[in-house]
Amino acid sequence: MSTTETTVLTDVPQQLFIAGKWQDAESGRTLAVDNPATGEVLCEVADASPADGRLALDAAVAAQPGWAATAPRERSEILRRAYEIILDRTEELALLMTLEMGKPLAEARGEVRYAAEFFRWFSEEAVRIDGGLSTTPDGANRILVMRQPVGPCMLITPWNFPLAMGTRKIGPAVAAGCTMVLKPAPQTPLSSLALTGILTEAGLPPGVLNVVPTSDAAGVVEPLLRGGQIRKLSFTGSTQVGRILLAQCADTVVRTSMELGGNAPFIVFDDADLDAALDGAMVAKMRNMGEACTAANRMFVHRSVAGEFAGRLAERMGALSVGPGTEPGTDVGPLIDATGRGKADALVHDAVGRGAKVLIGGETPEGPGHFYPPTVLTDVRADSELMRTEIFGPVAAIIPFDDEDEVLAAANDTEWGLVGYLFTRDLDRALRVGERLETGMVGVNTGLVSNPAAPFGGVKQSGLGREGGRVGIEEFLEYKYLAIPYGGSRG
């Protein structure tokens, strides 16, 4: 490990953060953070127990009244200062993210900028929380509508975008005046701990944000959700885990927003600009090594251009450099762990066993790290497992189609509905297909939909609620209505 890497790791707090203080887990336990490029342990961080989770929630509950009463401009300025600190430390944060998650440094730098933008966006939204005043139709009462923070929140973030998923949840919570307990993914807690230090430096008061990395997510989270003091859950992760959390939230009717799994269709029509479609495919498929809920999972290409598209995509995928994310020139880093790599490999071999052809990739390499090569499959059958499973790896499955109704039926034939992509030069077709796709987001002639200014989220079993955009802060606010009679004559 280089001196720079050692310094970056040493500078990150590796304890729990509760009531404004860094502290060890009450049991003294730690959990290992691995480097997916080598399989070696980077460091150990405190491993929270259910008792630590209780302390974190107690701190959030105690801080809630004072934080809710804080001036919106003060909350705004904390986020703005944190935004500037994040940008100032882009190189350190990017290297830290690459070490614990694996993505190439160029992508990590992009995530740092993306993450920072959520804080800038919600710093602006903090001072725009409004209500309304009107009169009842019979003229008897005033209707005064105000907005108030929902209360203490549980935030659960995934490993694939460890910095941006933190800011996407923390930003609106801070802006709305909510306190928080954050449980980062055990594979990538370091980015969250670094972010916590930045927010503290920016002036976030003690108890507003409490952070509990843990290897016992169920033991820590479930009693907090069922206890009656958490009033909001924001979760990003798998649909399977989301269903469990929803059941736990039901007992005390906890408000939820969930960004769950995806099975994104990527549709290329016969009139598409193939160069633009290929550019979009490389982004939609290979961003984050394919480890993204927005990743193009099923590539439906019109039969008249399917052969050319597949050949050119395989050429571009095959030209990508695979290696540790810290090495110059690396395009594709490792997958997060052996389980993730094994899943991608099993899905490829299942498809091949059912008749799919491998144009490039498709075999697990020898050596350390959890690497898997960019892979392109053609002639993928509808009954292949990867058509029904979120791949979460650098595997592109190409399926030819003949007409619009056929491809829409296939694209919508899934329990998920997060995002879809379509490429066509026909505006009427773009609008028509975009309206008929059963997804919360649609990329039209683009392979990238994520933006802090846009409402991110899905339909069906891809989730509930939205993050980002002007509606993002709504998830952390309640409406309160006051009925106020008019006194005396109004004349």
N, C-alpha and C positions, 0 to 999 in steps of 0.2 A: 504494500500500500504506500502511495506517495505521501510526502510530507503535507501537501495541500489537503489530501483526503483525510489524513489523520487529524489535522487541525480543524477541518469542518466538522468531523464527528465529535471531537473533544469540546467544541464550542456549543454543542446542542445539549440542553438539559435532558437528563435521562431519568427523571423522577415523575411522580404524579404532581399535578398542580391543583391544589385545593385551597379555597379561601385566600388566594393571593400568595400562597407559599408553595415552594417545591419541597416535596417530602417523599420518603420511601414508602413502599407498600407496607401496611400494618403487619403483614406476615413476613416481610423481608424478601419475598419472592421476586424474581426477575424473569423476563422473557427475552429470548435471543432474537436479534434482528439480523437476517441473513442477506448476503449479497447474491442475487440470483445469477449473476454472471460467473460466479466462482463456486457458489455453495458454501462459502466460508462465513463465519459469524463476524458481523461488523462490530456489534456491541451488545450490551444487555440493558434493558430499560425496566423500570419498576412495573410489576405485574399486579394490577389492582384486584382486590378481593371484593365480595359483596359488602363488607364493612366499609371499605374505602369508597365504594359507590354511594353508600348511605351518607358518608361524610360530605362527599361532593354535592349531593342533592341538598343536604342541610345548608351548605354554604350558599347554594343558588337560591334557595327559598328565603334565607335570611337577607340576601342582597336585593331581592326582587322589589320591595316597596321603594327603596331609595333609588334604585336604578330606573324604575318606571317614572319617577318624578324628575329625573335629570332633564335638563333642557335639550330639546332636539338638536340645537346647534352644537352643544357639547358632544353629544353622541356622534354627530356628523364629523366633527373635527378629529375625534379619535380614529375614526375609520380613514379619514383623509391622511392623517399622519402615518398610519399603518401602511396605507397604499404606497406612500413615498418611501418608507423604509424597505418594503418588499422590493421595489424596483432598484433601490440602491444596492441591495444584496442579491441581485439576480444570480450572479455567478456562484455564490456560496449555496444558495437555495437549490439551484439547478443541479449542482454536483451532489448535494445531499440526496435529492430525489433520485438521481441516476443510481447512486450507490445502493439505496434501499429498494428501489422498484425496478430498475433495469433499463428504462428508456434512454435513448441516445441524448447526449447533452443538448443538441440543437432542439429536440422536442421538449426537453425539460425547461430550457430557457423560454420556449413558447408557453409552456404551462405556467411559469412564474408570472409572465405578463398577463395571461388570461386570468389567473388567480387574483392578481392585484386589481384588475379591472372591476371585479365584483365589489371590492371595498370602495373604489371610487364611485361606482354606480349607486350603491346603497348609502354612501355618505350624502349623495344628492337627494335621495329619496327620504332620508330621515327628517328633513325640514319641510317635506311636502305631505305629511300625514294630515288629512283634513276630515271634516265632517259636514254638517249641513243644518240649516234652520229653515223650517217651512211651517205652514199653517194647515191644520186639519180641514178637510172639505167643509165641515159644518161651521168653521170659524171659531170654535170654542177653545182649542188648545194650540199651543206652539208645539212643534215637533223638533226637538234638539237632538241631533245625531252626532256622537263623538266616537273616536277610535281609541282603544286602549290595548296595551300589550297583552297577549294571551297568557303570559306567565312563564314559569320555569319550563325550559325545553330540554328534551333529550335529543342530541344530534349524533347520528351514527354514520361514519364516512367509510368509503371503500378504499382499497389499496391501489386502484389503477390510476387515479388522478389525486394523489394524496394531499396536494396543496390546494388545488382549485375546488375540490369538493368541500374542503373545510371553509374556505372563504365564501363559497356559494351559500352555505348555511349560516355561518357566523355573521356575515354581513347584514342580512336582513333582520336577524335576531337582535343584534346590537342597535341597528337603526330604529327598530320598533320599541326597544326598551325591555327586551326579555333577557333573563339570565339563562345560563346554559350549563349542561353537563355534556361534554364531548367524549365519545368513545371512538377513537380512530381504529382502523384495521390493524390487527396485530402484526401483519407483515410490514407495514409502513408507518410506524408511529412517529418517526423522527421529524418528518415534515410538519406534522401537527404540533409537536413540542416546540419546534423552531418558530412556528407561527404564533404560538402562545406567548413566547418570549417577546416577539415583536409587538403584539397587542399590549402587553404589560408596559413595554417601553413607550408605547404611544399614549399611555395614560388610562387604560381600561382599569376600573376600580376592582379591588379584591372581591371575589365571590361571583362576579358577573360571568366569567368563563372558568370552568373547572374541567380538568382533562384527566381521564382515567384509562390509559392503555391497559388491556387485559387479555389473557388467554382464556378467560372464562366468561365469554360474552353473555351466555344465558344466565349464569349465576349473578352477574352484576346488573344486567339490564332488566330482567323480568320483574324482580321485586320493586324496582323503581317505577316501572310502568303500571304495576298493579297497586301501588301504594296510595294513589290519590293526590299526590302533590305535583307530579309532572303533568303539565296541561297541554303539551305539544310534543309530538315525535316527528322528526325529519330524518328519513332513512334513505340511503342509496345503497343498493345491493341486489341480491337475487330475488326473484319472485317467490321462491320457496321460503326464504327467510322472511320476506315481507308478509306472507300469509300468517306465519307464526306470530310476528309482532302485532299484526292487526288483531288477532285473537286476544293477545295480552292487553292490548289497549281497550278492548271492549268493556272490561269490567268497570272501569272508571270513565269511560267515554272520552278517552284522550284524543284530541284533535291530531290528525296525521297528514303528512305529505310524504309520498313515497315515489322514488324514481327506481323502477325495478328493471327486469331483464328486457332484452330486445331481440328481434329476429328480422332485422331490416331488409326489405326488398330493395334492389337497385335495378331499375328498369331502363333499358336502352332501346328506344324505338328506331325504326328503320330510317327515319329522317334526321336522326341525331347527328350532331357534330361529333364524330368519333374521337377526334383529338381532345375535345372538351370532356367527353365521356370517360376517356382513359385517364385524364388528369383527375377527374372526380373520383374514379374508381380507386386510384392510388391513395387518395386522401381518405375516402370513406372506408377502405379496407385496411390500409397499412398504418393509419394514425395509431400510435401507441401499440404497435405490433399486432393490431387487430384486437387488443384487449380493451375494448370500449363497448358500452351498451349501444352506441350509435353506429357501430361498425356494420358495413354492408355484409350481410350474412348469405343472402341468396341473390345472385346476379342473373336476372332475366334479360336476355338479349334477343332481339328479333332475329329470326332464323336467317334472314338475308344478309345480316352483318355479323352473325355469331362467330363464324370461323375467323374472320379478320380481327374482330375484337379480342377473341381468346388468344390468338397468336401474338398480337401486339402487347396484350397484358402480360403474357408469360415472358416475353422478352424484357419488359420493364421490371417485372418482379424478379426475374433471374439476375438482373444487373445490380440489385441491391446488395450492399455489403453487410454481412451478418457478423456481429462481434460484441464485445463489451461496450456498453454505452459511453464509457469514459475514453475510449480510443478515438482519435481523429479519423474522420471518414466513415464511421459506422452509421449505417442507415437503419438497421434492425437489431435491437438488443434482445436479451433473453426474455422468455416468458417468466411469470412470477415465481413458479415453483414446479416441482416434478409432477404434481397432480395436474396442473394446467397444461403442461407439455404432453403428458400422457393422454389427456382428453382430446387434444387436437389430433394427435397421431391416431387414436382409436377411431375418430370420426372420419379421417381420411381413408383408413383401411376398410372401414365399413362401406364407404361409398364406392371404393374400387372393387370390393367384393360383389357389389351389385351392378357393376358394369361401367363405372366412371373411368375416364382416362386421365392420367397424370401428364400434364404438359411440362411442369417444372416442380422440383421439390418433392415432398411427400415421404421423406425418410428422416428419422431422427439421427442427428450426427453423433459421433463419438466425442468423448472428452468432457471436461467439467462444465458446469453451468447448465441452464435450462433452455438451451437454444433450439429453435425449430425453424427450418428454412421457409421462405415465402413459397407458397404452393398454389398452383392453378389446376383445377379439375374441370373437365368438360363432360358432357353427356351424363350429368348427374341425375339420377332417378328421383322421382317424387317421394319414394318410400325410404330414401336414405336418411340415416339418423341425423345428419347435419342439417337437413331441411327442417327438422323439428327442434333442434337444440342450438342454443347460443354457442357459437364456436369459440369465441374469445382467443383467437390466434390468427396467424397470417395465412389463412386458407381461403381462397376465392373459389366458389362453386358456381359454375356457369350453366344455365339452363336455357335452351332455346324456346321461343314462343312464336305464335303465328298472328294473333290478333289481340286487340285491346281487352275485350271481355275475358278472354282466356287468361291473360297475364294478371288482370285485376283479381280474378277469382283465386289464382294461385298465390298472389302476393298477400291477400287478406286471409288465406287459409292458415291461420296461426292464432294461438291464444294471446300473443303479444301485439302491441301496437304503439311502439315508441316513435320510430321515424321511418320514412321511406324516401327514396331518391328516384327521380325520373329525368331522363334526358330526351329532349325533342326540340325541334325548331318551330313547332306548331303551337302558338299561344293558346288557341282554343283547347287543344289536346292537353296541354300542360295544366290548364285550369280544371278541365273535366276530370282528368286522372287524379290530380291533387285532391279534388273534392271527394273522390270515391275511395281513395286509399284510407284504410281504417287505422290511421296513425295520428299521434298528437302533433307531429312535425313532418314537413316535407321539404326536401331539398330539390329545387327546380334548376337543373343544369349546374348544380354545385354538389360537391361531396362533403361540405362542412356546414352544419346548421347551428352549432353551439356558439352562443354570443350572450354576454351578460345583459344586454339590452333586450333580449327576446325571452318569451316564456317557454322554459324547457320542461317537457314532461310528455307523458303518453296516455293512451286509452287502453281499454281492456285490462289485461293482467300486466301491463307495463307500468302501472302506477296510478297515483291519486295526487291531484294538486299540481302546481307549477312552481319552478324555481327560476329566478332571474326575471328580467323585464319589470314592467310597472306592477305586475300582479305578484311578483315575488315577495314583497313585503306584506301583502294581504294575508299570506299564510300565517303570519305572526301577530296579527291584529284581530281584535274582536270589535263588533259594533255594540255600542250602548245607546239606547234611545231614552230620552227624558220627555215625558208629557208634562207640559207647563200650561195651566189654564190662563187665559187672558183675564185680568182683573178689571172689573168696572166696565165703563163704556169705552169702546174702541174709536168712538167718533171724536 
